[in-house]
Amino acid sequence: MSGSAPQVLFVTSDRIGDCVMSSGAIREIGRQVPGAEITVACGPTAAALFRAAPGVVKVIPWPKQKAAGHWRALWRATVGTRWAMAVDVRGSGLAYLLRAGERRIYNRSWETGLAKVETFSRMMKAQAVMEPEIFLDDQARSQAAAIIGEDPAPILALAPISTAADRSWPSDRWAALVERLKAEPRFDGWRFMLVGGPGDHPAAAPALMAAGLRGIDCVGRGDILASAAAIARARLFVGNDSGLMHVAAATGTPTLGLFGPSEWWHKAPWGPKGRVLASSPARGEFRPITELTVDQTVAAVLALHDAFISGANPDQP
């Protein structure tokens, strides 16, 4: 850290999705505090997302501990610095216990129907919506290239994973989806890339087996930034309501998110290339994700293809 540059603390989530949705704060901090050196505190699995972010000089991997011990650990790591600004996505009282010129603290009372990206923008008092961003580096791109190989065939990325069982479309339906798309003329010659973390192999295995020789195994291979770089190479992405869904949208890859009993209007993939298929399209009404059929999902994937690949949209990748 520089002795003269203003220091900014950005406390974000232990969840990848919230880290991505709040990632626009990095650029906004740079606008509000020119020349800022940013320290990011986030969950260990999300830490790689910020290693190449502009202005970030330090990333504190911040694992949860019993009896809120992680908050005490973060306070000890940050209390000795005079912060020009303290930003807290978690909405805790930590920022009030630090010496800070300005504070930006999330308030759940703002969650009144807006997308979460918009409520994070409100937190930062930004003049415009803070666009989520993935900060790729050469290391991540190299890892992705090694996984994908030299085959130039277009790629459909699939993320049949989630942190919660009720947000996970059944793995056998993911396999059926792949089988249907393999036989679909629109996807003739395409490859099917399964993405996920180290513990996601059981959820991804049926779809990967269905893909056969046209499959790419990107499950648990590299960190989250390597997965992001691989997804950025895909032409389309389909996934459960998960952190990887938000990663895909932030890379600019046309994204279809499958939603069950969660607030799709609040956490939909952000941006003009984001689409939602929800078990209940009515806000405030929740149905099991198992009510989504393979036929519905195939139709939604084909619509995504037609919007961004077939030339119907001039903003296609």
C-alpha positions as CSV (number, residue, x, y, z in Angstrom):
1,M,0.0,0.0,0.0
2,S,1.1,3.6,-0.7
3,G,1.6,6.0,2.2
4,S,-0.3,8.8,0.4
5,A,-3.0,7.1,-1.7
6,P,-6.5,7.1,-0.1
7,Q,-7.4,3.6,1.2
8,V,-10.8,2.1,0.7
9,L,-12.2,-1.1,2.3
10,F,-14.7,-3.1,0.2
11,V,-16.4,-5.8,2.3
12,T,-18.3,-8.0,0.0
13,S,-20.0,-11.4,0.2
14,D,-18.8,-15.0,1.0
15,R,-21.1,-16.0,-2.0
16,I,-19.8,-15.7,-5.6
17,G,-23.1,-14.5,-6.9
18,D,-23.3,-11.5,-4.6
19,C,-19.6,-10.7,-5.2
20,V,-20.4,-10.5,-8.9
21,M,-23.5,-8.5,-8.6
22,S,-21.7,-6.0,-6.4
23,S,-18.5,-6.0,-8.5
24,G,-19.4,-2.7,-10.1
25,A,-18.5,-1.1,-6.9
26,I,-14.8,-1.4,-7.9
27,R,-15.2,1.1,-10.7
28,E,-17.5,3.2,-8.7
29,I,-15.0,3.5,-5.9
30,G,-12.5,4.7,-8.4
31,R,-14.9,7.4,-9.5
32,Q,-15.8,8.5,-6.1
33,V,-12.3,8.2,-4.6
34,P,-9.8,8.9,-7.4
35,G,-6.5,7.1,-6.9
36,A,-7.9,4.8,-4.3
37,E,-6.1,1.7,-3.2
38,I,-8.8,-0.9,-2.5
39,T,-8.7,-3.7,0.0
40,V,-11.3,-6.4,-0.7
41,A,-12.6,-8.8,1.9
42,C,-14.6,-11.7,0.5
43,G,-15.2,-15.4,0.8
44,P,-12.2,-17.6,-0.1
45,T,-13.9,-19.2,-3.2
46,A,-14.6,-15.7,-4.6
47,A,-11.2,-14.2,-3.8
48,A,-9.8,-14.8,-7.3
49,L,-12.5,-12.6,-8.8
50,F,-10.7,-9.5,-7.5
51,R,-7.0,-10.3,-7.9
52,A,-6.8,-8.4,-11.3
53,A,-9.4,-5.8,-10.5
54,P,-8.3,-2.2,-11.1
55,G,-7.2,-0.4,-7.9
56,V,-7.2,-3.5,-5.8
57,V,-4.0,-3.8,-3.8
58,K,-5.0,-6.5,-1.4
59,V,-7.6,-9.3,-1.2
60,I,-8.5,-10.7,2.2
61,P,-9.9,-14.3,1.9
62,W,-12.5,-14.2,4.7
63,P,-13.8,-17.6,5.7
64,K,-16.8,-17.8,8.1
65,Q,-16.0,-18.8,11.7
66,K,-18.1,-20.0,14.6
67,A,-19.7,-17.4,16.9
68,A,-19.1,-14.6,14.3
69,G,-15.3,-15.0,14.8
70,H,-14.8,-13.9,11.1
71,W,-16.1,-10.5,12.0
72,R,-13.6,-10.1,14.8
73,A,-10.8,-11.3,12.6
74,L,-11.7,-8.8,9.9
75,W,-11.9,-6.0,12.5
76,R,-8.4,-6.9,13.7
77,A,-7.1,-6.9,10.2
78,T,-8.6,-3.5,9.3
79,V,-8.9,-1.4,12.5
80,G,-5.3,0.0,12.2
81,T,-6.0,1.7,8.9
82,R,-7.5,5.1,8.3
83,W,-10.0,4.5,5.5
84,A,-11.1,7.1,3.1
85,M,-14.2,5.0,2.6
86,A,-15.6,1.8,4.0
87,V,-18.0,-0.1,1.8
88,D,-20.0,-3.0,3.4
89,V,-22.2,-5.2,1.1
90,R,-23.1,-7.3,4.1
91,G,-24.8,-4.5,5.9
92,S,-23.0,-5.1,9.2
93,G,-21.9,-2.7,11.9
94,L,-18.2,-3.2,11.0
95,A,-17.8,0.1,9.1
96,Y,-19.0,2.0,12.2
97,L,-16.1,0.5,14.2
98,L,-13.5,1.7,11.8
99,R,-12.0,5.1,11.2
100,A,-13.6,6.0,7.9
101,G,-14.2,9.3,6.1
102,E,-17.3,7.9,4.3
103,R,-19.4,4.8,4.7
104,R,-21.5,2.9,2.2
105,I,-23.5,0.2,4.0
106,Y,-26.1,-2.1,2.4
107,N,-29.6,-2.0,3.8
108,R,-32.0,-4.8,3.2
109,S,-35.0,-2.4,3.4
110,W,-34.0,-1.3,-0.1
111,E,-35.1,-4.7,-1.4
112,T,-38.5,-3.7,-2.6
113,G,-38.6,-5.3,-6.1
114,L,-35.5,-3.9,-7.6
115,A,-32.8,-6.1,-9.0
116,K,-30.0,-6.6,-6.5
117,V,-27.5,-4.9,-8.9
118,E,-29.7,-1.8,-8.5
119,T,-29.8,-2.0,-4.7
120,F,-26.0,-2.3,-4.6
121,S,-25.9,0.8,-6.8
122,R,-28.1,2.6,-4.3
123,M,-25.8,1.5,-1.5
124,M,-22.9,3.2,-3.3
125,K,-24.9,6.4,-4.1
126,A,-23.9,5.8,-7.7
127,Q,-25.4,8.1,-10.4
128,A,-26.0,5.1,-12.7
129,V,-26.4,1.4,-12.2
130,M,-23.1,-0.2,-11.5
131,E,-22.6,-2.8,-14.2
132,P,-21.2,-6.1,-12.9
133,E,-17.8,-7.0,-14.3
134,I,-15.4,-9.9,-14.4
135,F,-11.7,-8.9,-14.3
136,L,-9.9,-11.6,-16.3
137,D,-6.2,-12.0,-16.3
138,D,-3.7,-14.0,-18.4
139,Q,-3.5,-16.8,-15.8
140,A,-7.3,-17.4,-16.0
141,R,-7.3,-17.2,-19.8
142,S,-4.4,-19.7,-20.0
143,Q,-6.2,-22.1,-17.7
144,A,-9.4,-21.9,-19.7
145,A,-7.5,-22.4,-23.0
146,A,-5.9,-25.6,-21.6
147,I,-9.3,-27.0,-20.6
148,I,-11.1,-26.1,-23.9
149,G,-8.3,-27.0,-26.2
150,E,-7.9,-25.9,-29.9
151,D,-11.2,-27.2,-31.3
152,P,-12.9,-24.0,-32.7
153,A,-16.4,-25.5,-32.4
154,P,-19.0,-23.2,-30.7
155,I,-19.6,-24.0,-27.0
156,L,-22.7,-24.1,-24.9
157,A,-21.7,-23.8,-21.2
158,L,-23.9,-25.6,-18.7
159,A,-23.9,-25.2,-14.9
160,P,-26.2,-27.8,-13.3
161,I,-25.1,-26.8,-9.8
162,S,-26.3,-24.5,-7.0
163,T,-25.7,-24.0,-3.3
164,A,-29.2,-25.1,-2.4
165,A,-31.1,-28.3,-3.4
166,D,-34.3,-26.4,-4.1
167,R,-32.5,-24.3,-6.6
168,S,-31.1,-27.3,-8.5
169,W,-32.9,-28.6,-11.5
170,P,-32.5,-32.4,-11.3
171,S,-29.3,-33.8,-12.8
172,D,-31.2,-36.4,-15.0
173,R,-33.0,-33.5,-16.6
174,W,-29.8,-31.8,-17.4
175,A,-28.7,-35.0,-19.1
176,A,-32.0,-35.1,-21.1
177,L,-31.5,-31.5,-22.1
178,V,-28.0,-32.3,-23.5
179,E,-29.4,-35.3,-25.4
180,R,-32.1,-33.2,-26.9
181,L,-29.8,-30.4,-27.9
182,K,-27.3,-32.8,-29.4
183,A,-30.0,-33.9,-31.8
184,E,-31.1,-30.3,-32.5
185,P,-29.9,-28.9,-35.9
186,R,-29.2,-25.5,-34.4
187,F,-26.5,-27.1,-32.2
188,D,-25.0,-29.3,-34.8
189,G,-21.3,-29.4,-34.2
190,W,-21.5,-27.6,-30.9
191,R,-19.6,-28.7,-27.8
192,F,-21.2,-28.9,-24.3
193,M,-19.0,-27.6,-21.5
194,L,-19.9,-28.5,-17.9
195,V,-18.7,-25.9,-15.3
196,G,-18.7,-26.1,-11.5
197,G,-16.6,-26.2,-8.4
198,P,-14.6,-29.1,-6.9
199,G,-17.6,-30.6,-5.2
200,D,-20.0,-30.4,-8.2
201,H,-18.9,-33.5,-10.0
202,P,-22.0,-35.6,-9.0
203,A,-24.4,-33.0,-10.3
204,A,-22.6,-32.5,-13.5
205,A,-21.7,-36.1,-14.3
206,P,-25.0,-37.2,-16.0
207,A,-24.9,-34.2,-18.4
208,L,-21.2,-34.7,-19.1
209,M,-21.8,-38.4,-19.8
210,A,-24.7,-37.5,-22.2
211,A,-22.4,-35.0,-24.0
212,G,-20.0,-37.9,-24.7
213,L,-17.2,-36.9,-27.1
214,R,-18.7,-33.5,-27.5
215,G,-18.3,-32.7,-23.8
216,I,-15.8,-30.5,-22.1
217,D,-15.2,-31.2,-18.4
218,C,-14.6,-27.8,-16.7
219,V,-15.8,-28.9,-13.2
220,G,-13.4,-28.2,-10.4
221,R,-10.5,-27.4,-12.8
222,G,-9.0,-24.1,-11.7
223,D,-10.4,-21.3,-9.5
224,I,-13.5,-19.2,-10.2
225,L,-11.7,-16.8,-12.5
226,A,-10.6,-19.7,-14.7
227,S,-14.2,-20.9,-14.8
228,A,-15.2,-17.3,-15.8
229,A,-12.6,-17.2,-18.6
230,A,-13.9,-20.6,-19.9
231,I,-17.5,-19.3,-19.8
232,A,-16.4,-16.1,-21.6
233,R,-15.3,-18.4,-24.4
234,A,-18.8,-20.0,-24.7
235,R,-21.4,-18.7,-27.1
236,L,-24.3,-19.4,-24.7
237,F,-24.7,-20.3,-21.0
238,V,-27.5,-22.2,-19.2
239,G,-27.4,-22.7,-15.5
240,N,-29.3,-22.9,-12.2
241,D,-29.7,-19.9,-10.0
242,S,-26.1,-19.8,-8.9
243,G,-22.9,-17.7,-8.7
244,L,-21.8,-19.1,-12.1
245,M,-25.0,-17.8,-13.7
246,H,-24.0,-14.3,-12.5
247,V,-20.5,-14.8,-13.7
248,A,-21.7,-15.8,-17.1
249,A,-23.9,-12.7,-17.4
250,A,-21.1,-10.4,-16.3
251,T,-18.8,-11.8,-19.0
252,G,-21.4,-10.8,-21.6
253,T,-22.2,-14.4,-22.6
254,P,-26.0,-14.7,-23.4
255,T,-27.3,-16.4,-20.2
256,L,-30.4,-18.4,-19.3
257,G,-31.0,-18.9,-15.6
258,L,-33.3,-21.6,-14.3
259,F,-35.2,-20.5,-11.1
260,G,-37.4,-22.4,-8.7
261,P,-38.5,-21.0,-5.3
262,S,-36.3,-17.9,-5.3
263,E,-36.7,-14.3,-6.2
264,W,-35.8,-14.3,-9.9
265,W,-36.8,-10.7,-10.3
266,H,-34.3,-9.7,-7.6
267,K,-31.4,-12.0,-8.8
268,A,-31.9,-12.5,-12.5
269,P,-28.8,-12.5,-14.7
270,W,-28.1,-8.8,-15.2
271,G,-27.9,-7.2,-18.6
272,P,-29.6,-7.2,-22.0
273,K,-28.3,-10.8,-22.7
274,G,-29.8,-12.3,-19.5
275,R,-32.9,-14.4,-19.6
276,V,-34.9,-16.2,-16.9
277,L,-37.0,-19.5,-17.0
278,A,-38.8,-19.7,-13.7
279,S,-41.1,-22.4,-12.4
280,S,-43.5,-19.6,-11.5
281,P,-43.3,-16.4,-13.7
282,A,-45.4,-14.5,-11.1
283,R,-43.5,-12.3,-8.6
284,G,-44.0,-13.5,-5.1
285,E,-45.3,-16.9,-6.1
286,F,-42.9,-19.8,-5.6
287,R,-43.1,-23.3,-7.1
288,P,-40.5,-26.1,-7.0
289,I,-37.9,-26.0,-9.7
290,T,-38.9,-29.6,-10.5
291,E,-42.0,-28.2,-12.2
292,L,-39.7,-27.0,-15.0
293,T,-39.9,-29.6,-17.7
294,V,-37.3,-30.6,-20.2
295,D,-39.6,-29.4,-23.0
296,Q,-39.8,-25.9,-21.4
297,T,-36.1,-25.7,-21.0
298,V,-35.3,-26.8,-24.5
299,A,-37.6,-24.2,-25.8
300,A,-36.0,-21.5,-23.7
301,V,-32.5,-22.6,-24.9
302,L,-33.6,-22.5,-28.5
303,A,-35.0,-19.0,-28.0
304,L,-31.7,-17.9,-26.5
305,H,-29.9,-19.3,-29.5
306,D,-32.3,-17.6,-31.9
307,A,-31.9,-14.3,-30.2
308,F,-28.2,-14.1,-30.0
309,I,-26.7,-16.7,-32.5
310,S,-29.1,-16.9,-35.4
311,G,-28.7,-13.2,-36.3
312,A,-32.1,-12.0,-35.0
313,N,-30.2,-9.6,-32.6
314,P,-27.5,-7.2,-33.9
315,D,-25.8,-7.4,-30.5
316,Q,-24.9,-11.1,-30.9
317,P,-21.4,-12.1,-29.7
